[in-house]
Amino acid sequence: MLRHRGHRRTYPHNLRLAAMLCSTAGFVNGAGFLAFAVLTTNVTGHVALFAENISQGDFRSARIVGLWMLLFLLGAFMCSLLVGKVGRNQRYAYVIPILVEITILVFIAVYGYRFTKTLIQTEVFAGSLLFAMGLQNAMVTMISGAIVRTTHLTGMFTDLGIELSALLYSKTIDNTGLRQKIVLRTVIIFFFIAGGILGAYLFSRISYNSFYIPAGILAVTMFYDIFRVHAVKAVRRFKRNMLEGSPGAA
């Protein structure tokens, strides 16, 4: 799911990636908004808020919003830098960005109870989530070859509308590729929205402990690839040993 790239990457890989990490992004967006009254998974809304603050002469608020946009950018930059240092084709190149994101989410879960809505605390907590989401979006974009994006839906809805129209007027018998794109967009949208609903619901019930859940999803995503590789190798060794040890092998 994480380690396959280029021609080795398949449609099911992208479906699993979209389901796992879009639900994480949606969860963080829903819970983060209730926790800090800040949208933490995209920059578009912050651009409008930044423009409004500038036009109203509220440069203090504009500085904060500008910092959040910069942190999202910095997260994407750091992800690319970390993966570049390890090497994109290395098996565990994406482990470090995932560990960084997990650390941030656990930090929110542990210390979020100390949030008293002061300006500095809002900058730190909301900014750290924006950094994490920028990191995740860059990571998923690099893994999938820009096919999957997990932290915003504007482009997904646009692409889905175009592809549904193309499917309606498609005159070719084999439109498997187009149907696969539609299914993938639908999976991304569904899991982001589902994650957002779950995040908002659980935050209203268990408060900042809810951030342990997306951290857990990321951990499962990371270990899925690691253990799957070892499991496949173990099964192959077992089959080889059985064949070599069978009477017919002699």
Secondary structure, DSSP 8 states (H G I E B T S, - for coil): --S--GGG--HHHHHHHHHHHHHHHHHHHHHHHHHHSS--S-SHHHHHHHHHHHHTT-HHHHHHHHHHHHHHHHHHHHHHHHHHHH-TTSTTTTHHHHHHHHHHHHHHHHHGGG----HHHHHHHHHHHHHHHHHHHHHHHHHHTSS---S--HHHHHHHHHHHHHHHT---S--HHHHHHHHHHHHHHHHHHHHHHHHHHHHHHHGGGGGHHHHHHHHHHHHHHHHHHHHHHHHHHHHHHHHHHSGGG-
